[in-house]
Amino acid sequence: MTGDKVNKTQLKKNLLEVLIMGIINLWEETVGVLEENGLRWVDVFNIGTEDGFIPKEVNLMKQNKIIIILYIIISVIIILPFGMFIHWLFCESGMLNFNKQNEQEVSSEYIYDFDKSEYIFASTQNEWFEISKKGKWYDVRFSGSDVDKDVVQQFTEAGQYNKDGREMKVASSSITLTDDGLVVISGSRCICYLDVINKKIIKLIPLEDIQTIAVNVGGRDILFFDGGNLYKYEFNTDTKVLLYETKVYEFEISTKDGYKNSPYTYHKEDEDKYIFEPNATVEYPYPYARPVHIAYSKKYNSIYYKTQIFLYDKLETAVMAMSLDDFKIYVVCLDGEFNTDYDGNIFYTQKEVLFRHDGNTRKSEKIFKHDQAICWFKVFNDTIFFIQKSSPNIKGVKFPEFRVYHQNKVKYVKINANIYRNCWDIISE
């Protein structure tokens, strides 16, 4: 039995003892009051007598005291068994599990203490932006009852409207961290550099389109989409460079992926071949593909993003790779999530399996398999942080859970932070 289980068992035992002693004390006090007034329990419950609920010889103060004590005892006798039944039904029986994330009763070897690690965690939902570092949690809120009015004022002073007079907002669709821990918010018609720890806006970049998404590429420099156009922003020189304009174009797709939705049989000998789809088109980033982030590989000088492609007469969600040398693109995989590590290696998921992808040969190898679907991840050498779709607590409902693959074990993550399903980033200090 683990230390956590022992502590919880002892706590339950102590609480039960306190409850029993409380009932005994109430009982003894009630009996004492009755004996003091020469009464019996039959006299107390003799409701139909002419003297009423309690004989008249007992003064009003003592009557009230007896009645209150009796109500308490009767309530405890009725409520306690019912409460114990409800607790068993929903908790002990396993029908519902109300244990908070990262508080599962597991041994210490399956607990990863993020708060003592060298990593910084950032997440966002709606207009709340959060950082967890060394066990301390910081946040900036642009909405709600506890809004940070001074930061909102900074945003207003920096420029609330773009050059066309359209309003900019910081409601984030994605988040990325710079090398020195600044949060880069891909907002509505703007990109915002935010120092969450010190509650300070560092830089505000006005954009044209409402749809934007960015990724850090070293230092404070970023690549981002403004609508469909791809830009690079160099922080130190405050320079925005157009790299590529949106257009309809053709692309390559591996034969193996192509046959997934094809009426024709896939043959093993076709594995290393590529087919050309002359009528396939792609638009990036495609909003309905939920492009909550993009990734950059210095190793291959390529950018990776999710979109939808028209394939075999229907739209398919796909992860795309675009070379920044010649801007040619190809399909990495259909569906799935993706990311790169610090060395520029490419990774993607297919449900519960994580693959490493070679950007030169375009071949992939399986490196990790989990028992639940992986819907988000970040790779650091021998450490893989990921969000899994958990086993359902309520029939038909699965909740995201934060896990880590570390020392060849899947571990629960102990962290002082809010964990959202998709919009988060991790860097190493």
C-alpha positions in Angstrom: 0.0 0.0 0.0 1.4 3.4 -0.9 1.9 6.3 1.5 -1.0 8.2 -0.1 -3.4 5.3 0.4 -2.3 5.0 4.1 -2.8 8.7 4.7 -6.3 8.7 3.1 -7.4 5.6 5.0 -6.2 7.0 8.3 -8.0 10.3 7.5 -11.3 8.5 6.8 -10.9 6.5 10.1 -10.3 9.7 12.1 -13.3 11.5 10.6 -15.5 8.6 11.4 -14.3 8.5 15.0 -15.0 12.2 15.4 -18.5 11.8 14.0 -19.3 8.9 16.3 -18.0 10.8 19.4 -20.1 13.8 18.4 -23.2 11.7 18.2 -22.4 10.1 21.6 -21.9 13.5 23.2 -25.2 14.8 21.8 -26.9 11.7 23.1 -25.5 12.0 26.6 -26.3 15.7 26.8 -29.9 15.1 25.8 -30.3 12.3 28.3 -28.9 14.6 31.0 -31.4 17.3 30.2 -34.3 14.8 30.3 -33.1 13.4 33.6 -32.7 16.8 35.1 -36.4 17.5 34.4 -37.7 14.1 35.4 -38.7 13.2 31.9 -38.5 10.0 29.8 -38.1 9.6 26.1 -41.8 8.5 25.8 -42.7 11.9 27.3 -40.6 13.7 24.7 -42.2 12.0 21.8 -45.8 12.1 23.3 -46.9 14.6 20.7 -50.6 14.0 21.1 -50.8 15.0 24.8 -52.6 18.1 26.0 -49.4 19.5 27.1 -48.0 19.6 23.6 -44.6 18.3 22.4 -42.9 18.6 25.7 -44.6 18.9 29.1 -45.2 22.5 30.3 -43.1 22.1 33.4 -40.0 22.3 31.3 -39.1 26.0 30.7 -38.9 27.4 27.2 -35.1 27.5 27.0 -34.7 23.9 27.9 -37.5 22.9 25.5 -35.7 24.6 22.6 -32.4 23.0 23.6 -34.0 19.5 23.7 -35.7 20.0 20.3 -32.5 21.2 18.6 -30.5 18.3 19.9 -33.1 15.9 18.8 -33.3 17.3 15.3 -29.5 17.0 15.1 -29.5 13.4 16.2 -32.3 12.4 13.9 -30.8 14.3 10.9 -27.4 12.5 11.5 -29.1 9.1 11.8 -30.9 9.7 8.5 -28.3 11.6 6.4 -25.2 9.6 7.4 -26.2 6.3 5.9 -27.6 8.0 2.8 -24.3 10.0 2.4 -22.2 6.8 2.8 -24.3 5.1 0.2 -23.9 8.0 -2.3 -20.2 8.0 -1.6 -19.9 4.3 -2.4 -22.1 4.6 -5.5 -20.2 7.4 -7.2 -16.7 7.0 -5.9 -15.9 3.7 -4.4 -17.8 1.7 -7.0 -16.0 3.4 -9.8 -19.1 4.7 -11.6 -17.7 8.2 -11.3 -14.2 9.2 -10.4 -14.0 12.6 -8.9 -10.2 12.5 -8.1 -8.5 15.6 -9.4 -6.0 15.3 -12.1 -2.5 14.4 -10.9 -3.9 13.3 -7.4 -4.2 9.6 -8.3 -3.1 7.1 -5.7 0.1 6.0 -7.4 3.6 5.4 -6.2 6.2 8.1 -6.4 8.1 6.4 -9.3 5.0 7.2 -11.5 4.9 10.9 -10.6 6.8 13.5 -12.5 7.2 16.7 -10.6 7.1 19.4 -13.3 7.4 22.1 -10.6 11.0 20.9 -9.8 12.1 20.5 -13.4 13.9 22.9 -15.8 10.9 23.4 -18.0 8.5 26.3 -18.4 4.9 25.7 -19.2 2.5 28.1 -20.9 -1.2 27.7 -21.7 -4.2 29.7 -22.8 -7.9 29.6 -23.1 -10.1 32.4 -24.3 -8.5 35.5 -23.0 -6.5 34.0 -20.1 -2.7 33.5 -20.4 -0.7 31.5 -17.9 2.9 30.5 -17.1 4.1 27.9 -14.7 7.8 28.1 -13.7 9.6 26.4 -10.8 6.3 25.7 -9.0 5.0 29.2 -9.3 2.0 30.1 -11.3 1.5 33.4 -13.1 -1.4 34.6 -15.2 -2.8 37.6 -17.1 -6.5 37.9 -17.7 -8.1 40.1 -20.4 -11.6 39.2 -19.4 -13.7 38.1 -16.4 -14.3 39.4 -13.0 -10.5 39.4 -12.1 -9.4 41.1 -15.3 -5.9 42.7 -15.2 -7.0 46.3 -16.0 -3.4 47.6 -16.2 -2.5 45.1 -19.0 -5.7 45.9 -20.9 -4.8 49.6 -20.7 -1.3 48.7 -22.1 -3.0 47.0 -25.0 -5.2 49.9 -25.7 -2.3 52.4 -25.6 -0.2 50.1 -27.9 -3.0 50.2 -30.5 -6.5 48.8 -30.3 -7.1 49.0 -34.1 -5.0 48.0 -37.2 -4.3 50.4 -40.1 -7.6 49.6 -41.7 -9.4 50.6 -38.5 -10.5 47.1 -37.7 -10.4 46.1 -34.0 -7.7 43.8 -32.7 -8.2 41.3 -29.9 -6.0 39.1 -27.8 -8.4 36.2 -27.7 -5.9 33.5 -28.5 -6.2 30.7 -31.0 -2.6 29.6 -30.3 0.4 30.3 -28.1 4.2 29.9 -28.4 7.1 30.7 -26.1 10.2 32.7 -27.0 13.6 31.4 -25.9 13.5 33.9 -22.9 10.0 32.9 -21.8 7.8 35.6 -23.4 4.4 34.4 -24.5 3.5 35.1 -28.2 -0.2 35.3 -28.6 -1.8 34.8 -32.0 -4.8 37.0 -31.5 -7.4 38.4 -33.8 -5.8 40.7 -36.4 -2.7 41.0 -34.2 0.2 39.2 -32.6 1.1 40.2 -29.1 4.4 39.6 -27.2 3.4 39.3 -23.5 5.5 39.1 -20.4 3.1 37.1 -18.2 5.3 37.0 -15.1 5.7 40.8 -14.9 2.2 41.6 -16.5 3.7 43.7 -19.3 3.0 43.9 -23.1 6.4 43.9 -24.9 5.3 44.2 -28.5 2.0 44.4 -30.6 2.1 43.6 -34.3 -1.1 44.7 -36.2 -2.3 42.2 -38.9 -4.8 42.3 -41.7 -6.7 39.0 -41.3 -8.6 37.7 -38.3 -7.0 34.2 -38.7 -3.4 34.1 -37.5 -1.0 31.6 -36.1 2.7 31.8 -35.1 5.7 29.8 -34.0 9.0 30.8 -32.4 12.1 30.1 -34.6 14.9 31.2 -32.3 15.4 34.1 -29.9 12.3 36.2 -30.2 11.9 35.8 -34.0 8.7 34.1 -35.3 7.1 32.7 -38.4 3.4 33.4 -38.8 0.5 33.3 -41.1 -1.6 36.4 -41.7 -4.6 34.8 -43.3 -2.8 32.5 -45.7 0.3 34.6 -46.4 3.5 33.4 -44.6 5.7 36.0 -42.9 8.8 36.1 -40.8 9.1 38.7 -38.1 12.5 39.7 -36.8 12.1 41.1 -33.3 15.3 43.1 -32.9 14.9 45.1 -36.2 11.1 45.2 -36.0 11.0 43.8 -39.5 8.1 41.8 -41.1 9.1 39.9 -44.3 6.6 38.3 -46.7 7.9 34.8 -47.5 5.1 33.3 -49.5 1.6 34.3 -50.7 -1.4 32.1 -50.6 -2.3 30.4 -53.9 -3.8 27.2 -55.2 -1.1 24.7 -55.9 -0.3 21.0 -56.5 1.4 18.7 -54.0 2.8 15.3 -53.6 1.4 12.6 -51.4 2.9 9.3 -50.5 1.2 6.3 -52.0 0.7 4.6 -48.6 -1.3 7.6 -47.3 -3.1 8.0 -50.6 -4.5 4.5 -50.6 -6.2 5.0 -47.2 -9.2 6.6 -48.9 -8.8 4.9 -52.3 -11.0 2.2 -53.8 -7.8 0.5 -55.0 -5.7 -2.1 -53.1 -2.5 -0.9 -51.5 0.6 -3.0 -52.4 3.7 -3.3 -50.3 5.9 -2.7 -53.3 4.4 0.8 -53.6 5.6 1.9 -50.2 8.5 4.0 -51.3 6.7 5.5 -54.3 4.9 8.8 -54.6 2.0 9.7 -56.7 1.0 13.1 -58.0 -2.5 14.4 -57.6 -2.9 17.0 -60.4 -6.3 18.1 -59.2 -5.7 18.3 -55.5 -5.6 21.7 -54.0 -4.8 23.0 -50.5 -5.5 26.2 -48.6 -3.5 27.0 -45.5 -4.1 27.4 -42.7 -7.6 26.0 -43.0 -9.7 27.2 -40.0 -11.9 24.1 -39.9 -8.8 21.9 -39.5 -8.3 23.5 -36.0 -4.8 24.9 -36.8 -4.0 25.7 -33.2 -0.2 25.7 -33.9 2.5 25.4 -36.5 5.9 24.0 -36.1 9.4 24.9 -37.6 12.4 22.7 -38.3 15.8 24.3 -38.6 17.2 20.9 -39.6 15.0 20.8 -42.8 14.3 24.6 -43.0 10.6 23.7 -43.3 7.4 24.7 -41.7 4.6 22.3 -40.7 0.9 23.1 -40.4 -2.5 21.4 -40.5 -5.0 22.0 -43.2 -7.6 20.2 -45.3 -7.0 18.8 -48.8 -9.4 17.7 -51.4 -8.6 14.1 -52.0 -10.7 11.5 -53.8 -13.7 13.8 -54.0 -13.8 14.7 -50.3 -11.9 16.9 -47.8 -9.3 15.2 -45.6 -7.5 16.8 -42.7 -3.7 16.6 -43.3 -0.4 17.7 -41.8 1.6 19.5 -44.5 5.3 20.3 -44.8 6.5 23.3 -46.7 10.2 23.9 -47.6 11.3 27.5 -47.0 14.0 27.0 -49.6 11.8 26.4 -52.6 8.3 26.4 -51.0 7.4 23.0 -52.2 5.0 21.1 -50.0 4.0 17.5 -49.3 1.7 15.6 -47.0 3.4 14.3 -43.9 0.3 12.3 -42.7 -3.5 12.4 -42.9 -5.1 13.5 -39.7 -3.0 13.3 -36.5 -1.0 15.9 -34.5 2.5 17.1 -35.1 5.5 19.0 -33.6 9.3 19.3 -33.8 12.0 19.1 -31.1 14.9 21.5 -30.5 17.1 19.5 -33.0 14.5 20.0 -35.8 13.3 16.4 -35.9 9.7 16.0 -37.0 7.1 14.0 -35.0 3.4 13.2 -35.6 0.7 11.0 -34.1 -1.7 8.5 -35.5 -4.2 8.0 -32.6 -2.2 6.4 -29.8 1.1 6.0 -31.7 3.9 8.6 -32.0 6.1 8.6 -35.1 9.4 10.2 -36.0 9.4 11.5 -39.6 12.5 12.0 -41.9 12.0 15.1 -44.0 14.5 13.9 -46.6 13.4 10.3 -47.2 9.8 11.0 -46.0 9.9 7.7 -44.2 8.5 7.4 -40.6 9.3 5.1 -37.6 7.3 4.4 -34.5 9.0 5.5 -31.3 6.2 5.4 -28.7 2.7 3.8 -28.2 0.3 4.7 -25.5 -3.0 3.0 -24.5 -5.0 6.2 -25.2 -5.2 8.6 -28.2 -2.5 11.3 -28.0 -4.0 14.7 -28.9 -1.0 17.0 -28.1 2.7 16.5 -27.4 6.2 18.1 -27.1 9.4 16.1 -27.3 12.6 16.8 -25.4 15.3 14.1 -25.8 14.1 11.3 -23.6 11.1 13.2 -22.2 7.8 13.4 -24.1 5.0 15.6 -22.6 1.6 14.8 -24.0 -2.1 15.2 -23.6 -4.1 12.0 -23.8 -7.8 11.4 -24.2 -8.5 9.5 -21.0 -10.8 6.6 -20.3 -14.3 8.2 -19.8 -15.4 9.1 -16.3 -18.9 9.4 -17.6 -20.1 7.1 -20.3 -19.3 8.5 -23.7 -17.2 11.4 -22.4 -13.4 11.6 -22.4 -11.4 14.3 -20.6 -7.9 15.4 -21.6 -5.2 14.4 -19.1 -1.5 15.7 -18.9 1.1 12.9 -19.0 4.8 12.5 -19.6 6.8 9.6 -21.0 10.0 9.7 -18.9 12.6 7.0 -18.0 10.7 4.5 -20.2 7.5 5.0 -18.1 4.3 6.9 -18.6 3.9 9.1 -15.5 1.4 11.5 -14.0 2.5 15.1 -14.1 2.4 17.1 -10.9 2.2 20.7 -11.9 0.9 24.0 -10.5 -1.0 25.2 -13.6 -4.2 25.0 -15.5 -4.0 22.4 -18.3 -6.1 23.0 -21.4 -6.5 20.6 -24.2 -4.7 22.2 -27.1 -3.3 25.6 -26.6 -0.1 25.2 -24.7 3.7 25.2 -25.2 6.8 24.0 -23.2 10.4 25.2 -23.3 13.5 24.2 -21.5 15.2 27.0 -19.5 
